[in-house]
Each structure stands twice: as C-alpha cells, then as structure tokens.
Amino acid sequence: MSEIKVQPYIPDEDYDNPAMVTDFYEFSMANCLFLHGFRDSVMVFDMFFRENPDRGGFSIACGQDKLVKFLLNYHFNEQDLIWLRSKGMSEEFCEYLRTYRWKGDMYALREGTVCYPQVPMVRIECDMVGAILIETYLLQTMNFHSLIATKATKISGLSTHTPRNVMEFGTRRAQGESAGNDGAYAAVLGGCVGTANCLAEMKYGPEVKAVGTIAHSFIEFYPSEYEAFQAYAETYPENVSLLLDTYNIFESGLPNLIKLDDWLISKYPDDPNKRVKSARIDSGDLARGYKKLRKALDKAGKSYIKLVASNSLDEKKMADMEIYEGARFDSYGVGEKLITSATSPVFGGVYKLVAVKQPDGSYAPKMKCSDSASKAIIPGKLMAWRVFDEEGKGQCDIIALDHEVIREGEPIEVVNLDPDAFDHVKTIIPVHVEKILIPHILNGQLAIDLPDIRAKKDFIREQLEHRVWESELRPEMPHQHYVDMTRAVAEVRENMYQQLHGGWI
C-alpha cells in the first residue's frame, strides 16, 4: 500500500454525484478487497424483502428505471477522489476509480411487477467494486419507489377494484425534495391521477400531471370570500375549483359557491364549460359535509359540481366514508399518509451477497444466516419464475438456480419457503410459467426498452385486475402468495446452513 497523498477537502453544499450516495463501509470494504488482489472478482448480490408493507398480500416493484439510469452514468469525479483520499482510501484504489465505469449485469423484475417476500427484485452481477459500492443507492431507490407505489395502489383503490380519483398532495410533507419528486412519480404509477408537484411533471411529463387551484391564504387576502371566488373565476373561467372551508362551509362557502356559479351562468349563458367545476373541503366531518353539500347542490340544480375531499386521508378513512356512510367524493387529495406511507413507512428491502464467480466460471454460493433460521437467505445465483393457474392468475413464485429451466406441462418438485406449510414438499405441473427476472443491463449496456409511464400504469392495473388472486388483495388478512424453491436451491441452502451452524433449517 503506497503512502496516501492527502489534499485538504473543501466541503461544497451544492455538490452532487449520485455515486457518492454510499455508506462509508462500502468504500472501506472495497478498498481493502482491492488492495488484497480481488479487484476483478465477480460478485452476485440479490435485493429482496421479507414482509409486505401493512401486512398486505403483495407489493409493487418500482424504481428500476431510475436505477438503470444511475448505473449507466456511474462515475467518480476529482472532488470524490480528493475526499476519499482524505478519508484514508489508498492511492491505487482512488486512481482506479478515476476511470471506473459500471460494466456489470442487472437483472430485475419489470418496473411495476406485483412482487412478494423473498423473491429477488434485483440481481446484480459485477466486479467487486461495482457490486459493493452501489448498495445504498440501489436500496434507497428500490425501497422508496416500491413503498409509495404499493401504498398508492391501495389509496387509489386500484388494488381493491374500487378506483378513486386521487391526487397526490404530499410534496410539502415529503422527507426532502427527492422524496417529493420520486414519490409523485411512484404514486402516479400506483393509480393516482395527478400531483401537486410542479417539478414532477417537468421531470416525468404530462402523465405525472401537476394539478391544484387555491389555498385559504388566497381567500383570506380578499376583503370577502365571494370576491376571492369571483377573482379566481374571472382568471380561470374554464377551471373554477373552489375551497369552501376557509370560514364556514355551509354559512359562507356554499352560499358563495352557488352565487358564483349563478354569476358565471349569467355572464356566459351559452358556454356550459364556464361553470364551477368542483368544490373542495379540507376540514370537519368530511362524510357529513359531503352528504349535506351534495344534497344542497343537487337541490339548487347544480349536480354537475363535483366534490373533492382532503385532510389526512388514507385508504381506510376513504373506504369507511364510502362503505359505511355513503359518502363517495368525486376526487380526493391525499398528502402525508401517501408520500410517507404513514401506516408502514419502511420498505424493508435488503441487498445480500449470494454468490462469487469462480475461475472456472461456476458460482460459489454465499450465505448470511446469523443465529436465526428466519434470517437465513437463499444462496446461489438465482432466477425467479412465476407460475400461473388456468385463469391466468399467479399461483406461486419459484426461486430456481439460474441454469434451471421450468417448463409448462412438466412436473416439478418444489419446497415451500413457509416453515408452517402443511405440504412442505410438493409436486406441481405448471399450466403457464414465465421468467420474471429479466435483463435490464448486460455488460454495462442497456438491454431493455424502458416503457413510458402510461405503459407502466397499464401494466400495474392489468396485473391487479387479471393476474393476481383476489384473496391476495384483501385489505385485512390477505392470502400469502406461495413462494417455493426448487429442490436444488433448497439443498444448497440446507447444506450451507448445516455447514455454518451444524444443523438443518
């Protein structure tokens, strides 16, 4: 190890290189392995998770496109190298990073795939540096996007086949700028019709549509509520959406809404598009408010005015209003409960070494198992398959070794990962089977046509409507999707556990 040439590093609050979104131990490990001659060793890592959010029956894998773009642009700048030297990294390692580009393979579930615990979401095969240093960014990206997309399918009603018009209003409650932008994108994939976030539409296009009208401050600014309503209607006569609860919904907001709509009718008698389109309430008993407003507006001949609700909503509150109180708003604005997935704020994806490529081209399995059988990972270079039943719905997922082939119509013996399963080992005959881990990057080159946002939204909807058992979509006590291993995978796992712990899983 040569003497480290330390140049003082000057902090820069405006500096940003995503490659440095890395836990420091990743650099310390990579530098040590580099100096011990393992620069070209090829490692295989799997990213997977152990539990669905909210104890649900499914999750949505999301974030793959952002991860692909990160890996294709992976590099280090001079500023990074100066800082790494100041932190004790070797000169040889830093010089290697100067021209480093990511040349590995990334296999992953297609973005938007319905997914389940233990099944790999992403498989990385790369040289040691490129496999180790990307861990934090990969987990941050996949965990957050998947968390919000999964939550959005529930809040939007997509997962329960009770679709709602939900606008994502959470940017101001998001944990930082990137969470606001990424969360808006993931929420739209999960069924939301728009977002309050302007930058999100600028980044992702009109499918992530920026929406919104007025706040209480706008109404408070004017001498009267009606003057505020009228000013807004004069400016946007074809997009009049009012907020009714600045002062009092029924004593002030509702009478002024009716008065304004009558004024629009008199001013534009031949243009029915220039009318009040909607009214929003953001406080009080929302269900009671809906029923009173709907009745009053219908009685006034204004059934065309739609009603919008906001105020700390989530899927349970909305379902309770709809099912038990008969209050089904035309649209909802959902903020912090969506952008933070407040009822289950962490998607527990992990990134584990599962194999190391040997000089003869074979793969030596690796296993982290700790002292707990439940934490024993599935070792080996793996492939994930999905088996579908006669109706085209996902029956089970099978984790196989990468070289194994599962064929339709041919019996295969599988081992259930659930330790409580009555039939731990069984033989199934797949009616239809698909590989679900597909190549996104091969040898550092893009290997897939990345679909647009509309296609991803349609993909998620099609799965939840036609390719998932209804019992997995139940909000309470859902069926847990069957996840099995091939006999070969199970034997590798059992043998490694026995070697490490002297007993069977």
C-alpha positions in Angstrom: 0.0 0.0 0.0 1.5 3.3 -1.1 1.6 6.4 1.0 -1.6 8.3 0.9 -1.3 11.8 -0.6 -3.8 13.8 1.3 -5.1 17.0 -0.2 -7.4 19.0 2.0 -11.1 18.6 1.0 -13.3 21.7 1.0 -17.0 20.9 1.6 -19.4 22.1 -1.1 -23.1 22.2 -0.2 -24.0 22.3 -3.9 -22.0 19.3 -4.9 -24.0 16.3 -6.1 -22.8 13.0 -7.6 -25.2 10.1 -7.0 -22.3 7.6 -7.0 -21.4 9.1 -3.6 -24.8 8.2 -2.1 -22.9 5.4 -0.4 -22.5 4.2 3.2 -18.8 4.7 4.1 -18.3 1.0 5.0 -18.9 0.2 1.3 -15.8 2.2 0.4 -13.7 0.8 3.3 -14.6 -2.8 2.2 -14.0 -2.2 -1.5 -10.6 -0.5 -0.8 -9.5 -3.4 1.4 -10.6 -6.1 -1.1 -8.9 -4.1 -3.9 -5.6 -4.0 -2.1 -5.8 -7.7 -1.4 -6.0 -8.5 -5.1 -9.8 -9.0 -5.5 -10.3 -6.1 -7.9 -11.6 -8.4 -10.7 -13.6 -10.8 -8.5 -17.2 -11.0 -9.7 -19.9 -11.0 -7.1 -23.6 -11.7 -7.3 -26.0 -9.8 -5.0 -29.8 -10.1 -4.7 -32.1 -7.4 -3.5 -35.3 -8.8 -1.9 -37.6 -8.0 1.0 -39.1 -10.1 3.8 -42.5 -8.6 4.5 -45.1 -6.7 2.5 -46.0 -3.2 3.9 -49.0 -3.0 6.1 -49.0 -6.9 6.4 -50.5 -6.9 2.9 -50.7 -9.6 0.4 -48.5 -8.0 -2.3 -46.0 -5.3 -3.2 -45.2 -3.3 -6.3 -41.6 -3.4 -7.5 -40.7 0.1 -8.6 -37.6 2.2 -9.1 -35.9 0.0 -11.8 -35.7 2.8 -14.4 -34.0 5.2 -12.1 -31.6 2.5 -11.0 -30.8 1.7 -14.6 -30.0 5.3 -15.4 -27.8 5.6 -12.3 -25.7 2.6 -13.3 -25.3 3.7 -16.9 -24.0 7.0 -15.8 -21.9 5.7 -12.8 -18.6 7.6 -12.4 -16.4 9.4 -9.9 -15.2 13.0 -10.2 -11.9 14.5 -9.0 -13.8 16.0 -6.0 -14.8 12.5 -4.9 -11.3 11.2 -5.1 -9.9 14.1 -3.1 -12.5 13.4 -0.3 -11.8 9.6 -0.4 -8.1 10.2 0.0 -8.8 12.4 3.0 -10.8 9.5 4.5 -7.9 7.0 4.2 -8.6 5.3 0.9 -5.5 4.1 -0.9 -3.9 6.0 -3.9 -4.2 2.9 -6.1 -7.9 2.5 -5.3 -8.6 6.2 -5.9 -6.8 6.1 -9.3 -8.7 3.0 -10.3 -12.0 4.8 -9.5 -10.9 7.8 -11.7 -11.8 5.9 -14.9 -14.2 3.4 -13.4 -17.4 2.7 -15.3 -20.1 0.2 -14.3 -19.8 -2.9 -16.6 -22.0 -5.4 -14.8 -25.3 -7.1 -15.3 -28.5 -6.0 -13.8 -31.5 -8.4 -13.9 -34.7 -7.2 -12.3 -38.4 -7.5 -12.1 -40.0 -5.3 -14.8 -40.9 -2.0 -13.2 -44.5 -2.2 -11.8 -44.4 -6.0 -11.3 -46.5 -7.3 -8.4 -44.0 -9.0 -6.2 -43.7 -11.0 -3.0 -41.3 -11.5 0.0 -38.1 -13.5 -0.5 -38.3 -13.3 -4.3 -35.4 -11.4 -5.8 -36.4 -8.0 -7.1 -32.9 -7.1 -8.5 -29.9 -9.3 -9.2 -26.6 -7.6 -9.6 -23.6 -9.4 -11.1 -20.5 -7.2 -11.3 -16.9 -6.8 -10.5 -16.2 -6.3 -6.8 -16.2 -2.5 -6.8 -19.4 -2.2 -8.9 -21.2 -4.7 -6.8 -20.3 -3.3 -3.4 -20.4 0.5 -3.9 -24.0 0.7 -5.4 -25.7 -0.9 -2.4 -27.0 2.2 -0.7 -28.3 3.9 -3.9 -29.9 0.7 -5.1 -31.7 0.1 -1.8 -32.7 3.8 -1.4 -34.2 3.8 -4.9 -36.0 0.5 -4.9 -37.2 0.7 -1.3 -38.8 4.2 -1.6 -40.3 3.8 -5.0 -41.7 0.4 -4.2 -43.1 1.6 -0.9 -45.0 4.6 -2.4 -46.2 2.7 -5.5 -47.6 -0.1 -3.3 -49.3 2.4 -0.9 -50.8 4.3 -3.9 -52.5 1.2 -5.3 -54.4 0.9 -2.0 -55.2 4.6 -1.6 -56.3 4.9 -5.3 -58.5 1.8 -4.9 -56.6 0.1 -7.7 -55.9 -2.9 -5.6 -59.5 -3.4 -4.4 -61.1 -2.7 -7.8 -62.8 0.4 -6.3 -61.0 3.1 -8.4 -60.9 6.6 -7.0 -59.6 9.9 -8.5 -56.8 10.6 -6.1 -54.4 13.5 -6.4 -51.0 13.2 -4.7 -50.7 16.3 -2.4 -47.8 15.2 -0.3 -44.7 17.2 -1.5 -44.8 19.6 1.4 -44.9 16.7 3.8 -42.3 14.6 2.0 -38.9 13.9 3.6 -36.9 16.1 1.2 -37.0 17.2 -2.4 -36.1 13.9 -4.0 -38.8 12.1 -1.9 -41.4 14.6 -3.2 -40.4 14.1 -6.8 -39.8 10.3 -6.7 -42.9 9.9 -4.6 -45.1 11.8 -7.1 -43.8 9.5 -9.9 -44.4 6.3 -7.9 -47.8 7.5 -6.7 -49.0 8.0 -10.3 -47.7 4.5 -11.2 -49.8 3.2 -8.4 -53.0 4.8 -9.7 -53.0 8.5 -8.7 -54.4 10.9 -11.4 -52.0 13.8 -10.7 -49.7 15.5 -8.2 -49.4 18.9 -6.7 -45.7 18.8 -7.5 -44.8 21.1 -10.5 -41.2 19.8 -10.8 -42.5 16.2 -11.0 -44.4 17.0 -14.2 -41.4 18.8 -15.6 -39.2 15.8 -15.0 -41.6 13.0 -15.9 -44.1 14.5 -18.4 -47.8 15.1 -18.6 -48.7 11.6 -17.2 -47.5 13.0 -13.9 -49.8 15.9 -14.2 -49.4 18.9 -11.9 -52.8 20.0 -10.5 -54.2 22.5 -8.0 -56.2 25.6 -7.5 -56.3 27.8 -4.5 -55.4 27.8 -0.8 -57.0 29.5 2.2 -54.5 32.3 2.0 -55.8 33.4 -1.4 -59.3 33.7 0.1 -58.1 35.4 3.2 -56.3 38.0 1.2 -59.5 39.4 -0.3 -62.0 41.5 1.7 -64.6 38.8 1.3 -64.8 35.2 0.3 -67.0 35.9 -2.7 -64.6 38.5 -4.1 -61.9 35.9 -3.9 -64.1 33.3 -5.7 -65.0 35.9 -8.4 -61.4 36.9 -9.0 -60.4 33.3 -9.5 -63.3 32.6 -11.8 -62.5 35.7 -13.9 -59.0 34.5 -14.3 -59.8 30.8 -15.0 -63.4 30.6 -16.1 -63.0 27.1 -17.5 -61.3 25.7 -14.5 -63.2 27.0 -11.5 -62.5 24.9 -8.4 -63.2 26.4 -5.1 -62.2 25.8 -1.5 -65.2 26.0 0.9 -63.9 25.8 4.4 -61.9 28.9 4.9 -64.5 30.5 7.1 -67.6 28.2 7.3 -68.6 25.6 4.8 -72.4 26.0 5.0 -72.8 29.5 6.2 -70.3 31.1 3.9 -68.6 28.7 1.4 -71.7 27.0 0.0 -73.8 30.2 -0.5 -70.9 31.9 -2.2 -70.3 28.9 -4.4 -73.9 28.9 -5.6 -73.8 32.7 -6.1 -70.6 32.5 -8.1 -72.0 29.7 -10.3 -75.1 31.8 -11.0 -72.9 34.7 -11.9 -71.0 32.5 -14.4 -74.3 31.4 -15.9 -75.4 34.9 -16.4 -72.1 36.0 -17.8 -71.6 33.0 -20.1 -75.1 31.8 -20.8 -74.1 29.9 -24.0 -70.9 28.3 -22.7 -71.6 25.5 -20.2 -67.9 24.9 -19.9 -67.6 28.1 -17.9 -69.2 27.0 -14.7 -67.9 25.9 -11.3 -66.3 22.5 -11.9 -65.7 21.4 -8.3 -65.5 22.4 -4.7 -63.1 21.0 -2.0 -63.5 20.7 1.7 -60.4 20.2 3.9 -61.8 20.1 7.5 -64.6 18.9 9.7 -66.7 15.8 9.3 -66.0 15.0 5.7 -68.6 12.4 5.2 -71.3 14.5 6.8 -70.1 17.5 4.8 -70.3 15.5 1.6 -73.9 14.5 2.1 -75.1 17.9 3.1 -73.3 19.6 0.2 -74.4 17.0 -2.4 -78.0 17.4 -1.3 -77.8 21.2 -1.3 -76.1 21.4 -4.7 -78.5 18.9 -6.3 -81.4 20.9 -4.9 -80.0 24.1 -6.4 -79.8 22.4 -9.9 -76.0 22.1 -9.7 -75.4 18.4 -9.7 -72.6 19.0 -12.2 -70.4 20.5 -9.5 -68.1 17.7 -8.2 -66.9 17.4 -4.6 -63.4 16.9 -3.5 -62.0 15.9 -0.1 -58.7 16.3 1.6 -57.3 16.3 5.2 -55.1 13.5 6.4 -56.9 10.8 4.3 -55.8 7.3 3.7 -57.4 4.2 2.2 -59.1 3.2 5.4 -60.7 6.6 6.0 -61.9 6.8 2.5 -63.3 3.3 2.5 -65.1 3.9 5.8 -66.8 7.0 4.3 -67.7 5.2 1.1 -68.9 1.9 2.6 -70.4 2.9 5.9 -71.6 6.4 5.3 -72.4 6.5 1.6 -70.1 9.4 1.1 -68.2 8.9 -2.1 -66.4 12.0 -3.2 -65.6 12.6 -6.9 -61.9 13.2 -6.1 -59.5 13.1 -3.2 -56.3 14.9 -2.3 -54.0 12.7 -0.2 -50.8 14.1 1.3 -48.7 12.8 4.1 -50.4 9.5 4.5 -49.4 8.6 0.9 -46.0 10.3 0.4 -44.7 8.8 3.7 -46.7 5.6 3.6 -47.6 6.6 7.2 -49.1 3.3 8.3 -46.0 1.4 7.2 -43.2 3.8 6.5 -40.3 1.5 5.6 -40.0 -1.0 2.8 -37.5 -3.5 4.2 -35.5 -4.4 1.1 -32.1 -5.8 1.7 -29.1 -6.4 -0.5 -27.2 -9.6 0.1 -24.2 -11.4 -1.4 -25.4 -14.8 -2.7 -22.5 -16.0 -4.9 -19.0 -15.4 -6.1 -17.9 -16.4 -9.6 -15.0 -18.8 -9.7 -12.1 -19.0 -12.2 -13.8 -22.0 -13.9 -17.0 -20.0 -14.5 -19.0 -21.7 -11.8 -20.6 -19.8 -8.9 -19.8 -20.5 -5.3 -22.9 -19.8 -3.2 -22.6 -17.5 -0.2 -25.0 -17.2 2.7 -25.7 -14.9 5.6 -27.7 -16.8 8.2 -26.8 -15.3 11.6 -28.2 -17.2 14.5 -31.8 -17.1 13.2 -33.2 -19.5 10.7 -35.7 -16.8 9.6 -32.8 -14.6 8.5 -31.1 -17.4 6.5 -31.0 -16.0 3.0 -31.3 -18.1 -0.2 -27.8 -18.6 -1.6 -26.6 -19.1 -5.2 -27.0 -17.3 -8.5 -30.8 -17.4 -8.7 -33.6 -17.0 -11.2 -37.3 -16.2 -10.3 -40.2 -17.7 -12.2 -43.9 -17.2 -11.8 -46.4 -20.0 -12.3 -49.9 -19.1 -13.4 -53.1 -21.1 -13.0 -55.8 -22.0 -15.6 -57.3 -18.5 -15.2 -54.0 -16.8 -15.8 -53.6 -15.7 -12.2 -50.3 -16.0 -10.4 -50.3 -19.3 -8.5 -46.9 -19.2 -7.0 -43.3 -18.0 -7.5 -40.5 -20.4 -7.8 -36.9 -19.5 -6.9 -34.5 -21.6 -9.0 -30.8 -21.8 -9.7 -30.0 -19.6 -12.8 -29.3 -22.6 -15.0 -32.5 -24.5 -14.1 -35.5 -24.4 -16.6 -39.1 -24.7 -15.5 -41.3 -25.9 -18.3 -45.0 -25.8 -18.8 -46.7 -29.2 -18.6 -43.7 -30.8 -16.9 -43.9 -31.8 -13.2 -41.5 -30.1 -10.8 -40.9 -30.8 -7.2 -40.8 -27.6 -5.1 -40.1 -26.8 -1.4 -42.3 -24.3 0.3 -40.5 -21.4 2.0 -43.2 -21.1 4.6 -42.0 -23.1 7.6 -45.6 -23.6 8.7 -46.7 -25.0 5.4 -48.5 -28.4 5.8 -47.2 -29.7 2.5 -43.6 -28.6 2.8 -42.6 -30.5 -0.4 -45.0 -30.9 -3.3 -45.0 -31.6 -7.0 -46.8 -29.2 -9.3 -47.4 -29.1 -13.1 -47.2 -25.5 -14.3 -50.0 -24.6 -16.7 -48.1 -21.4 -17.7 -44.8 -20.2 -16.4 -42.7 -17.0 -17.0 -39.3 -15.9 -16.0 -39.8 -12.7 -14.1 -36.2 -11.6 -13.6 -35.3 -10.1 -16.9 -32.1 -8.4 -18.1 -32.0 -4.6 -17.9 -28.3 -4.1 -18.3 -25.8 -6.6 -19.7 -22.0 -5.9 -19.7 -22.7 -2.3 -18.8 -25.1 -1.8 -21.8 -28.8 -1.2 -21.8 -30.6 -4.4 -22.6 -34.2 -3.4 -22.4 -36.6 -0.9 -24.0 -37.7 1.2 -21.0 -41.5 1.7 -21.3 -43.2 5.0 -20.8 -45.2 5.9 -17.7 -48.5 5.2 -19.3 -47.4 1.7 -20.2 -46.2 1.1 -16.6 -49.5 2.3 -15.2 -51.4 0.0 -17.5 -49.1 -2.9 -16.6 -49.8 -2.5 -12.9 -53.5 -2.2 -13.4 -53.7 -5.2 -15.7 -51.9 -7.4 -13.1 -54.1 -6.3 -10.2 -57.2 -6.8 -12.2 -56.4 -10.0 -14.1 -53.3 -11.8 -12.9 -53.4 -11.8 -9.1 -55.7 -13.9 -6.9 -58.4 -11.8 -5.3 -57.6 -13.2 -1.9 -54.1 -11.6 -2.1 -55.7 -8.2 -2.5 -57.8 -8.2 0.7 -57.1 -5.3 2.9 -57.4 -7.5 6.0 -55.7 -10.9 6.5 -54.9 -11.5 2.8 -53.8 -14.8 1.4 -50.0 -15.0 1.4 -48.7 -15.8 -2.0 -46.9 -19.1 -2.3 -43.1 -18.8 -2.7 -41.3 -22.0 -3.4 -37.7 -23.2 -4.1 -36.6 -25.9 -6.5 -35.2 -28.9 -4.8 -31.7 -27.9 -6.0 -32.0 -24.4 -4.3 -33.3 -26.0 -1.1 -30.4 -28.4 -1.0 -27.8 -25.7 -1.5 -29.5 -23.7 1.3 -29.8 -26.6 3.7 -26.2 -27.8 3.1 -24.7 -24.3 3.7 -26.8 -23.8 6.8 -25.6 -27.2 8.1 -22.0 -26.3 7.4 -22.3 -22.9 9.2 -24.5 -24.0 12.1 -24.2 -27.7 12.4 -27.9 -28.3 11.9 -30.8 -28.1 9.5 -33.0 -25.1 8.9 
